[in-house]
Amino acid sequence: MSLKKLNQSQMPVAKAALAPNIPQELTVDILLRLPAKSIGKFRCVSKPWRSLLSDPLFITAHLTLHLHYPQKLIFFSSSPVPPSSRSIYTLTFTTADNPGSDAVLQKLTLSENILENLSSKYASIVGSCNGLVLVLGFRMEIGFRDTMYLINPTTMEFVKLPASPLVREAVRIGGVLGYDSSNDDYKIVTVSCDEPTSNETSVDVFSLRSGSWKRIKSLPYHLDFRSGVFLNGAIHWLAYTDSGDHSVIAFDLTCEKFNPVPIPRGEFASFKLVDLGGCLAMVVKQTFHQIDFCIMQEYGIGESWTKFSVTTPNYFFFNEVVCLLGDDNVVLNVKEQKLVVHNLTENTRRDMVVAGIGGQLRDLIGFSESLVSPIYYCQNWRAT
């Protein structure tokens, strides 16, 4: 997106001189084009620079311009040999002019208390939105009650979120992160089901701005708590009844209501939702050597579902569609051991070359670098 597509109300304004002999509008223009990681370094130049680069208006404008850039991946990796250890890594895709490597691997350095909470094998990276990543850490000693962290892997800011008082211990629970643009608020939506005594799914919403939880309603069908995908202002889940009928429902984060989403025609041997390049996609069949999935080219239009197939020789069932790389390359996580790039146009595939990658690859989630501060949004309730 170009700066011309930002209207005047979206453009940040410096309150003091940033650089001598350079128009402030030009300086702001240049800064908005820089990667998020570089912005952090320039905050140390002077107080006016720090004020501008920390301004929510600048952060929003920067996010708007950079969301379409190639995503990164964030994931857990565990050592294949004892004593096993688990760490969080980011993977940055490189450009085509770097033929020696497809991506750069970097270990995420978090504070020790976070790593202690996330060292459990039940911890999961469950989603991302606008550069923020949601991590759930299930703790056995407190009955599977969630320990939730919201992390910006680029700025290394994080907040620990309060557990929901609405969910009793020892229930299955999953969370999804999304953004309510109308209220400029990040919301975490959890689904829980007290199996096997209940056939209903409970849905709870946490507002990062207010720091509070509320229950929306109990649904008369199951939601696959692992399938949540945030897209177009709504969180999407696979839903199914006791009779086995499948559907997709979307939870609008602004009005906090559920709406049905049209699904592709036909019968599905497998069922999973993913976000591919900003489009809702559904894995509809998975065999020993092939993955069939459909992409909704126009959101909300049932007739726009388009089917694609990916052949996966010798991969068996242990593969997962991770993200779209470019216009027609799908990244697969194969057996949680390696990444494979499959070209949809040419129907070719190759292993990704990533120096230093190894061990088990779990919970691969795509995210974009951003300056969004989780601390800023919870400053009204978070203890200092």
C-alpha positions in Angstrom: 0.0 0.0 0.0 1.3 3.5 -0.8 1.2 6.5 1.5 -1.4 8.1 -0.9 -3.9 5.5 0.3 -3.7 6.9 3.9 -6.1 9.8 4.4 -5.0 12.9 6.3 -6.5 11.8 9.6 -4.3 8.6 9.4 -1.0 10.5 8.9 1.1 11.0 12.0 2.4 14.5 12.7 5.7 15.3 14.5 5.2 17.8 17.3 8.8 19.0 17.1 11.6 19.2 14.6 13.0 15.7 13.6 15.9 16.6 11.3 17.3 19.9 10.2 16.8 21.1 6.6 14.4 18.2 5.8 10.7 18.7 5.6 8.9 16.9 8.4 6.5 15.3 6.0 9.3 13.7 4.1 11.0 12.4 7.3 7.7 10.8 8.4 7.3 9.4 4.9 10.7 7.7 5.1 10.2 6.4 8.6 6.9 4.8 7.8 8.6 2.8 5.1 11.2 1.3 7.4 10.8 -2.2 8.9 9.4 -2.4 12.4 12.7 -3.6 13.9 14.5 -0.6 12.6 12.0 1.8 14.1 12.8 0.6 17.6 16.5 1.7 17.1 15.5 5.2 15.9 13.4 5.8 19.1 16.7 6.4 20.8 17.7 9.3 18.5 15.9 12.1 20.5 12.8 12.8 22.5 10.9 14.1 19.4 11.8 11.0 17.5 10.7 8.8 20.4 7.5 10.7 20.7 6.6 10.3 17.0 7.6 6.7 16.7 5.6 5.7 19.8 2.6 7.7 18.7 -0.4 5.3 18.2 -1.2 7.1 15.0 2.3 6.4 13.6 2.0 2.8 14.7 -1.3 2.4 13.0 -0.1 4.0 9.8 3.0 1.8 9.8 0.9 -1.3 10.3 -1.4 -0.3 7.5 1.5 0.0 5.1 3.3 -3.2 6.1 0.6 -5.8 6.6 0.9 -7.0 3.0 4.6 -7.7 3.4 5.9 -11.3 3.5 5.0 -13.0 6.7 7.3 -14.5 9.2 6.6 -17.7 11.1 6.8 -18.3 14.8 6.9 -21.8 16.3 7.9 -24.1 19.1 10.9 -26.3 18.5 12.0 -29.1 20.9 15.3 -30.9 21.0 15.1 -34.4 19.6 17.6 -35.8 22.2 17.4 -35.8 26.0 17.3 -33.7 28.0 14.6 -32.2 25.9 14.2 -28.4 25.8 11.6 -26.3 24.0 12.2 -22.8 22.7 10.3 -20.3 20.5 11.8 -19.4 17.2 10.9 -17.0 14.4 11.5 -17.7 10.7 12.0 -14.8 8.3 11.5 -15.6 4.6 14.4 -14.3 2.5 14.1 -12.7 -1.0 14.7 -14.5 -4.3 18.1 -12.9 -4.7 19.4 -15.1 -1.8 19.6 -18.5 -3.4 21.5 -20.1 -0.5 18.7 -20.0 2.0 14.9 -19.7 2.0 14.6 -18.2 5.5 16.6 -17.0 8.5 16.1 -18.7 11.9 16.2 -16.7 15.1 15.6 -17.8 18.7 13.2 -15.6 20.6 14.7 -14.4 23.8 12.0 -14.1 26.4 12.3 -13.5 30.2 12.8 -16.5 32.3 9.4 -16.4 34.0 7.7 -16.7 30.7 9.9 -19.6 29.6 9.1 -21.4 32.8 5.4 -21.1 32.2 5.7 -22.1 28.6 8.1 -25.0 29.1 5.2 -27.4 29.7 4.5 -29.6 26.7 0.9 -28.4 26.8 1.9 -24.8 25.8 0.7 -23.8 22.3 1.0 -20.8 20.0 -2.6 -20.5 18.9 -2.8 -17.4 16.7 -1.5 -14.0 15.6 -3.0 -10.6 14.7 -1.3 -7.4 13.5 2.0 -8.6 14.8 0.8 -9.8 18.2 1.0 -13.5 19.0 -1.2 -15.4 21.5 0.4 -18.2 23.5 -1.5 -20.5 25.9 0.3 -22.5 28.6 -1.7 -25.2 30.1 -0.6 -26.1 33.7 -1.2 -29.6 34.9 -0.9 -28.6 38.6 -3.8 -26.1 38.3 -6.2 -28.4 36.4 -5.4 -27.3 32.9 -6.3 -23.6 33.7 -4.8 -21.4 31.0 -1.7 -19.2 31.4 -2.0 -16.7 28.5 0.6 -14.4 27.1 0.2 -11.8 24.4 3.6 -11.2 22.8 5.0 -8.9 20.1 8.0 -10.9 18.8 9.4 -7.9 17.0 9.5 -5.4 20.0 9.7 -8.2 22.6 6.8 -6.5 24.6 4.4 -8.9 26.3 1.6 -9.0 28.8 0.3 -11.8 31.0 -3.5 -12.0 30.7 -5.8 -12.9 33.5 -7.4 -16.3 33.4 -11.1 -16.4 32.7 -13.1 -16.8 35.9 -16.0 -18.1 33.8 -14.3 -21.4 32.9 -14.0 -24.0 35.5 -10.9 -26.2 35.7 -10.3 -29.3 33.8 -12.3 -28.4 30.6 -11.0 -28.4 27.0 -10.3 -24.8 26.0 -8.8 -23.0 23.1 -8.3 -19.3 22.3 -8.1 -17.1 19.2 -6.8 -13.5 19.0 -8.5 -10.9 16.8 -8.8 -7.1 16.3 -12.0 -5.1 16.7 -11.3 -2.2 14.4 -14.4 -0.2 15.3 -13.4 0.0 19.0 -9.6 -0.2 18.4 -9.4 -3.2 20.8 -7.8 -6.6 20.7 -10.0 -9.4 21.8 -9.3 -13.0 22.8 -12.2 -15.4 22.3 -12.0 -18.8 24.1 -14.2 -21.8 23.5 -14.6 -24.5 26.1 -16.6 -27.8 26.4 -17.1 -29.8 29.5 -16.9 -33.2 27.8 -18.5 -35.7 28.1 -21.3 -34.4 30.2 -22.3 -31.6 27.9 -22.9 -31.2 24.1 -22.7 -27.4 24.3 -19.8 -25.1 23.6 -19.3 -22.0 25.8 -17.8 -18.9 24.3 -16.0 -16.2 26.4 -14.5 -12.9 25.2 -11.6 -11.0 26.8 -11.1 -7.3 26.0 -7.5 -6.1 26.1 -8.6 -2.5 26.7 -11.0 -3.2 29.6 -9.1 -6.2 31.0 -12.4 -8.1 31.6 -14.0 -11.3 30.5 -17.7 -11.9 29.6 -19.6 -14.9 28.4 -21.4 -14.6 25.1 -23.6 -17.7 25.0 -23.6 -21.4 25.0 -23.9 -22.9 21.5 -26.0 -26.0 20.8 -23.2 -27.6 18.8 -19.5 -28.2 19.0 -16.8 -25.8 17.9 -13.4 -27.2 17.0 -11.3 -25.1 19.4 -8.2 -25.8 17.3 -9.6 -24.4 14.1 -10.1 -20.7 15.0 -9.1 -18.3 12.2 -9.3 -14.5 12.4 -10.2 -12.8 9.1 -12.2 -9.8 8.0 -13.0 -8.7 11.5 -14.4 -12.1 12.6 -13.2 -15.3 14.1 -14.1 -18.4 12.2 -14.6 -21.9 13.5 -15.6 -25.3 12.2 -18.8 -26.3 13.8 -20.5 -29.7 13.9 -23.6 -31.3 15.5 -23.9 -34.7 17.1 -25.2 -36.1 13.8 -21.9 -35.1 12.2 -23.2 -32.2 10.0 -20.4 -29.7 9.4 -20.6 -25.9 9.0 -18.5 -22.8 9.5 -19.6 -20.0 11.7 -18.0 -16.5 12.1 -18.0 -14.5 15.3 -18.0 -10.7 14.5 -15.8 -9.0 17.1 -17.5 -5.6 16.9 -21.2 -6.7 17.3 -20.2 -9.9 19.1 -22.7 -12.0 17.2 -22.4 -15.3 15.2 -23.0 -15.5 11.5 -23.0 -18.5 9.2 -20.4 -18.8 6.4 -21.2 -20.6 3.2 -19.0 -23.7 2.7 -18.0 -25.6 -0.5 -20.3 -28.1 -1.9 -19.6 -31.8 -1.5 -18.5 -34.3 1.1 -15.4 -33.7 3.2 -13.1 -36.5 4.4 -11.1 -34.0 6.4 -11.9 -30.6 7.7 -9.7 -27.7 8.8 -9.6 -23.9 8.4 -6.5 -21.9 7.5 -5.7 -18.3 6.4 -4.0 -18.4 3.0 -2.8 -14.9 1.9 -5.8 -13.2 3.6 -8.4 -15.6 2.2 -10.3 -18.2 4.1 -9.3 -21.6 3.1 -10.6 -25.1 4.1 -8.8 -28.4 3.9 -11.5 -30.7 2.6 -9.7 -34.0 2.0 -6.4 -35.4 3.1 -5.1 -38.8 1.9 -1.7 -40.5 2.1 -0.4 -38.6 -1.0 -2.7 -35.6 -1.5 -4.2 -32.6 0.2 -7.3 -31.1 -1.3 -8.3 -27.6 -0.1 -10.6 -24.8 -1.2 -10.0 -21.1 -1.0 -12.8 -18.5 -0.7 -11.6 -15.9 -3.3 -14.3 -13.4 -2.4 -15.2 -13.4 1.3 -18.7 -14.4 2.1 -19.5 -15.5 -1.5 -20.2 -19.2 -1.6 -19.7 -19.5 -5.3 -16.1 -18.1 -5.0 -14.7 -21.3 -3.4 -11.9 -22.6 -5.7 -10.4 -26.1 -5.3 -6.7 -26.8 -5.3 -4.8 -30.1 -4.8 -1.3 -30.6 -3.4 0.4 -34.0 -4.0 2.5 -35.0 -1.1 4.4 -38.3 -1.9 5.7 -40.2 1.1 4.4 -37.5 3.5 1.4 -39.6 4.7 -1.0 -37.7 7.0 1.6 -35.9 9.0 1.6 -32.7 7.1 0.0 -29.3 7.7 -0.8 -26.3 5.4 1.0 -23.4 7.1 0.8 -20.3 4.9 0.9 -18.9 1.4 4.3 -17.7 0.2 4.0 -15.3 -2.7 1.0 -15.8 -5.1 1.1 -19.6 -5.6 3.5 -21.2 -3.2 2.1 -23.1 -0.2 4.3 -23.9 2.8 3.7 -27.3 4.4 4.9 -28.6 7.8 5.8 -32.2 7.1 5.8 -34.6 10.1 6.7 -31.6 12.3 10.3 -32.2 11.0 10.8 -30.1 7.9 9.2 -27.4 5.7 8.2 -28.0 2.1 7.3 -25.4 -0.5 4.6 -26.6 -3.0 4.0 -24.5 -6.2 0.3 -24.7 -7.1 0.8 -23.5 -10.7 3.6 -25.9 -11.6 2.6 -28.7 -9.2 6.3 -28.9 -8.0 7.7 -29.1 -4.5 11.0 -28.8 -2.7 12.4 -28.7 0.8 12.9 -25.3 2.3 16.6 -24.5 3.1 16.9 -23.1 6.6 20.2 -23.1 8.3 20.1 -24.4 11.9 16.5 -25.7 11.9 16.0 -29.0 13.6 14.0 -30.8 16.2 10.3 -31.0 16.3 8.4 -28.1 14.7 5.2 -27.3 16.5 2.5 -24.7 16.2 3.8 -22.9 13.2 1.9 -19.6 12.9 2.4 -16.8 10.4 2.7 -13.2 11.6 3.8 -9.8 10.3 6.3 -7.5 12.0 4.6 -4.6 13.7 5.0 -1.9 16.3 1.7 -2.7 18.0 2.2 -2.6 21.8 0.2 -5.0 23.9 1.1 -2.9 27.0 -0.4 0.2 25.5 -3.8 -1.4 25.1 -4.0 -2.7 28.7 -2.6 0.4 30.5 -6.0 1.2 32.1 -6.1 -2.0 34.1 -2.7 -3.6 34.2 -0.7 -3.2 37.4 2.5 -1.2 37.0 
